[in-house]
C-alpha cells in the first residue's frame, strides 16, 4: 500500500465531515473501487466516500470515479456540491440503538454501461456510557506544574458483550483575551485517535479506569497550529463503541500508517473490510458518550506573559481564590 494511499484513506475514515478520499495499491495493479463511511447515534450529517485505487507514481486523478447512487436503508443520499464522490445523509440523521443499517452503492465502475452493486450491513453496537473524566496531574511535586496531565476516563464494560472502543479528544479554549471560546477537535488524525485502548476479553464485565490521552500545555491541533491550554478551558473526551468490522478496518489502517510497516511498502497483512461485491473499504455504526472537565488554575503552570495574553493584565484577581488569597 502506498504512502499516497494512506494519506487519503486515513482522513476519510475518522472524521464525521470527511473531506478526503483514499486509494490503495502500488504501480500497475488493477484499479479497485474504495467505499468507506459510517453513521452514528448522534444526530448529524454523515458521508459515504467513494474513490478508487491508484499506483503511487500514477498521475491519475483519484476523483475520476463515475457518479453513483448511494442508499442507506433505501434512503438515497445526496451528492456533495463541493467535494466529488462524497454522498451525504440528511443533516439530522441519527442511528437508533439496536438498529440495522444497510448500505447500497450502485455504480458503473468498469465502464461497461451496467451498474454494479456493492453492499454492506452494520448493526448499532452496544452503548457504553462514560462514567467519569478526571484531569490527573502526573507530577508528584506539589509545587510543580500541573502539566503534563492525563484524561483518566472511567466506564463499566458490559459482561459478555464484546465492545470495540475508541476515544476522541476535544479542547474548548480561546486564543487570547480578545477571542471567543471555540471547540477544537484535537484527535483529528489517526495518530491522535485513541483506538483499541483496552482488550475486550481482559476487561469483560470490569469497571475500567483508563488514561485515554496525555495533555500538555500546548496541543497540536493541526500542522503549524498549536493551541495553549489555559485555566477555565474545557477538556472533553468522547467514548465510541464501534461495530466490529469497522473497528477492524480502522485498526488495520492505523497500524499500517503508524510505522509498523514502511510507508512505501505493502503492509504485512491485508486491510479487511465488509463491503461486498469486490470493493475495498468498510461501513460501520458507532455510539457516542462524552464527559467534560474544566482545567483548574495552579500556580507555576503558566507564565505571567501567558496569563496576560489570555486574561489581561488583571488576571490575578480572577484567580485569587485558586491562589489561596494571594
C-alpha positions in Angstrom: 0.0 0.0 0.0 1.4 3.4 -1.0 2.0 6.4 1.2 -0.4 8.3 -1.1 -3.0 5.7 -0.3 -2.7 6.0 3.4 -2.8 9.8 3.5 -6.1 9.7 1.6 -7.7 6.8 3.4 -6.9 8.0 6.9 -8.7 11.3 6.5 -11.7 9.6 5.1 -12.4 7.2 7.9 -12.1 9.1 11.1 -13.9 12.4 10.9 -17.7 13.0 10.7 -17.3 15.6 8.0 -14.8 13.6 5.9 -13.4 15.7 3.1 -10.7 13.4 1.7 -10.8 10.2 -0.3 -8.4 7.3 -0.3 -6.8 4.8 -2.5 -4.8 1.5 -2.4 -2.2 -0.5 -4.2 1.1 0.2 -6.0 2.4 0.6 -9.5 0.3 -1.1 -12.3 -2.1 -3.1 -10.2 -5.7 -3.0 -11.5 -7.7 -0.2 -10.0 -10.3 -1.1 -7.4 -13.3 0.7 -6.0 -13.0 2.0 -2.5 -16.1 2.8 -0.3 -15.9 4.0 3.3 -18.3 5.7 5.7 -20.3 5.4 8.9 -23.3 6.6 10.7 -23.6 7.4 14.4 -26.1 7.6 17.3 -25.6 11.4 17.5 -27.7 13.5 15.1 -25.7 15.0 12.3 -24.8 14.7 8.6 -22.7 11.7 7.6 -20.9 10.8 4.5 -20.2 7.9 2.3 -16.9 8.4 0.3 -16.2 6.7 -3.0 -12.8 6.5 -4.7 -10.5 4.1 -6.5 -7.1 2.8 -6.0 -4.1 4.1 -8.0 -0.4 3.5 -8.3 2.0 5.5 -6.2 3.6 7.1 -9.2 0.4 7.5 -11.1 -0.9 10.9 -12.2 -4.4 9.7 -12.5 -7.0 11.7 -10.6 -8.5 9.9 -7.6 -11.6 11.9 -8.2 -12.0 10.2 -11.6 -14.9 7.9 -10.5 -18.2 7.6 -12.2 -21.3 9.1 -10.4 -23.1 6.6 -8.1 -26.4 6.1 -6.5 -25.9 5.6 -2.8 -28.5 4.4 -0.3 -28.7 3.7 3.4 -31.8 1.6 4.3 -33.2 2.5 0.9 -33.0 6.3 1.5 -31.0 7.9 -1.2 -28.0 10.1 -0.2 -27.3 13.5 -1.8 -24.1 14.1 -3.8 -22.0 16.8 -2.1 -21.9 20.1 -4.0 -18.3 20.9 -3.3 -16.5 17.5 -2.9 -16.6 14.9 -5.7 -17.7 11.3 -4.9 -19.0 12.2 -1.4 -22.6 11.4 -0.7 -24.4 12.9 2.3 -27.2 11.9 4.6 -29.8 14.4 5.8 -28.3 16.8 8.3 -30.3 15.3 11.2 -29.5 11.6 10.6 -29.3 9.6 13.8 -28.7 5.8 14.1 -31.0 4.1 16.5 -29.8 1.8 19.3 -30.3 -1.8 18.1 -30.9 -0.6 14.5 -29.6 -2.3 11.4 -28.2 -0.2 8.6 -27.8 -1.4 5.0 -25.5 0.5 2.6 -26.0 0.0 -1.1 -23.9 1.6 -3.8 -24.8 1.3 -7.5 -22.1 2.4 -9.9 -20.8 1.6 -13.3 -17.2 1.4 -12.2 -15.9 -0.8 -15.0 -17.5 1.4 -17.7 -19.4 -1.4 -19.4 -22.7 0.5 -19.3 -24.2 -1.6 -16.5 -24.2 -0.5 -12.9 -22.6 -2.9 -10.3 -24.0 -3.1 -6.8 -21.9 -3.1 -3.6 -23.4 -3.6 -0.2 -22.6 -3.7 3.5 -24.6 -4.2 6.7 -23.9 -2.8 10.2 -25.9 -3.0 13.4 -25.6 -0.3 16.0 -23.3 -1.7 18.8 -24.0 -1.8 22.5 -23.9 1.6 24.1 -21.4 2.1 26.9 -21.7 5.4 28.7 -18.7 7.2 30.2 -19.0 7.3 33.9 -16.4 9.9 34.6 -13.5 12.1 33.4 -10.6 13.2 35.7 -7.8 15.5 34.7 -4.9 14.0 36.7 -1.5 15.7 37.1 1.4 13.2 36.6 4.0 15.1 38.6 4.4 14.2 42.3 5.8 17.7 43.0 3.1 19.7 44.8 4.8 23.0 43.7 5.4 21.9 40.2 3.3 22.5 37.0 0.1 20.5 36.5 1.3 19.6 33.0 1.5 17.1 31.7 -1.7 15.6 32.9 -3.8 12.6 31.7 -7.5 12.3 30.9 -8.5 9.4 33.2 -11.8 8.1 31.9 -14.0 5.5 33.7 -16.7 3.3 32.3 -18.4 -0.1 33.0 -17.6 -2.7 30.4 -20.7 -4.9 29.9 -20.4 -8.6 30.9 -20.3 -11.0 28.0 -20.7 -8.3 25.3 -17.6 -7.7 23.2 -17.1 -3.9 22.8 -14.7 -2.2 20.4 -13.6 1.1 21.9 -12.2 4.3 20.5 -11.9 7.8 22.0 -11.7 11.4 20.7 -10.3 14.4 22.5 -11.7 18.0 22.2 -10.5 21.3 23.7 -12.7 24.4 24.2 -10.4 27.4 24.5 -9.8 31.0 23.3 -6.5 32.0 21.7 -6.3 35.3 23.5 -8.3 37.7 25.7 -10.0 39.3 22.6 -11.1 35.9 21.2 -14.2 33.9 21.9 -14.2 30.3 23.2 -14.1 27.8 20.4 -14.2 24.0 20.4 -11.3 22.3 18.7 -11.1 18.6 17.7 -7.6 17.6 18.8 -7.8 13.9 17.8 -8.3 14.8 14.2 -5.8 12.4 12.7 -5.4 8.6 13.1 -2.2 9.0 15.2 -4.2 11.1 17.7 -7.3 8.9 17.7 -7.3 6.6 20.7 -8.3 3.3 19.2 -8.4 -0.2 20.7 -7.4 1.1 24.1 -8.3 -2.0 26.0 -8.5 -5.7 25.4 -12.2 -6.6 25.3 -11.7 -10.0 26.7 -9.4 -8.9 29.5 -11.8 -6.3 30.8 -15.0 -8.2 30.3 -17.5 -7.0 32.9 -14.9 -4.8 34.6 -15.1 -1.2 35.7 -12.4 0.4 33.6 -10.0 3.2 34.6 -8.1 4.3 31.5 -5.7 7.2 30.9 -7.0 7.9 27.4 -5.0 11.0 26.5 -1.9 12.8 27.7 -2.5 16.6 27.8 0.4 19.0 27.6 0.2 22.8 28.0 0.4 23.1 24.2 -1.6 20.8 22.0 -1.1 20.4 18.3 -4.4 21.0 16.6 -3.2 20.7 13.0 0.1 21.3 11.3 1.6 24.7 12.3 -1.4 25.3 14.6 -0.7 24.8 18.3 -3.2 25.6 21.0 -2.3 26.6 24.5 -4.3 25.1 27.3 -5.4 27.7 29.9 -7.3 27.6 33.2 -11.1 27.6 32.7 -10.6 25.8 29.4 -12.7 22.6 28.9 -11.3 19.2 28.1 -13.8 16.8 26.6 -13.4 13.1 25.9 -15.7 11.2 23.7 -16.0 7.4 24.1 -17.0 5.4 20.9 -18.2 1.8 20.6 -17.6 0.6 17.0 -19.1 -2.2 15.0 -16.5 -5.0 14.9 -15.9 -4.9 11.1 -15.4 -1.2 11.0 -13.2 -1.3 14.1 -11.0 -3.9 12.4 -10.8 -1.8 9.3 -9.7 1.3 11.3 -7.2 -0.8 13.3 -5.6 -2.2 10.2 -5.3 1.2 8.6 -4.0 2.9 11.7 -1.5 0.1 12.2 -0.2 0.3 8.7 0.1 4.1 8.9 1.7 4.1 12.3 5.1 2.9 11.1 4.7 -0.8 11.8 5.2 -1.2 8.1 7.3 1.1 5.9 5.1 3.7 4.3 6.2 2.8 0.8 5.7 -0.9 1.2 2.7 -3.2 1.2 1.8 -4.0 4.9 2.2 -7.5 6.2 -1.5 -8.3 6.1 -4.5 -7.2 4.1 -6.7 -4.4 5.3 -10.1 -6.0 6.0 -13.5 -4.6 5.2 -17.1 -5.5 5.0 -18.1 -4.2 1.5 -19.4 -7.0 -0.7 -19.1 -7.1 -4.5 -15.3 -6.7 -4.7 -14.8 -3.2 -3.4 -12.3 -2.2 -0.7 -13.4 -0.4 2.4 -15.9 -0.6 5.3 -19.2 0.8 6.5 -20.0 1.0 10.2 -22.0 2.4 13.1 -20.7 3.8 16.3 -22.1 5.1 19.6 -21.1 8.3 21.4 -20.8 9.2 25.1 -19.0 12.3 26.3 -17.7 13.8 29.5 -16.1 17.3 30.2 -13.8 18.6 32.8 -12.6 22.2 33.4 -8.9 23.0 33.7 -8.1 24.5 37.1 -5.6 27.1 37.8 -2.4 26.1 39.5 0.4 28.5 40.4 3.5 27.9 38.3 1.8 26.2 35.4 1.6 29.3 33.2 3.9 32.3 32.9 2.7 35.8 33.7 3.1 36.7 30.0 0.8 33.8 29.0 -1.8 34.7 31.6 -1.9 38.4 30.5 -2.3 37.3 26.8 -5.3 35.1 27.7 -7.0 37.1 30.6 -5.5 40.6 30.5 -3.2 42.4 33.0 -5.5 41.9 36.0 -5.6 38.2 35.6 -4.6 37.5 39.2 -7.8 39.0 40.5 -9.7 36.3 38.5 -7.8 33.5 40.3 -7.3 34.9 43.8 -9.3 32.0 45.3 -7.3 29.4 43.5 -4.1 31.1 44.8 -5.3 30.9 48.4 -6.0 34.6 48.7 -2.6 35.9 47.3 
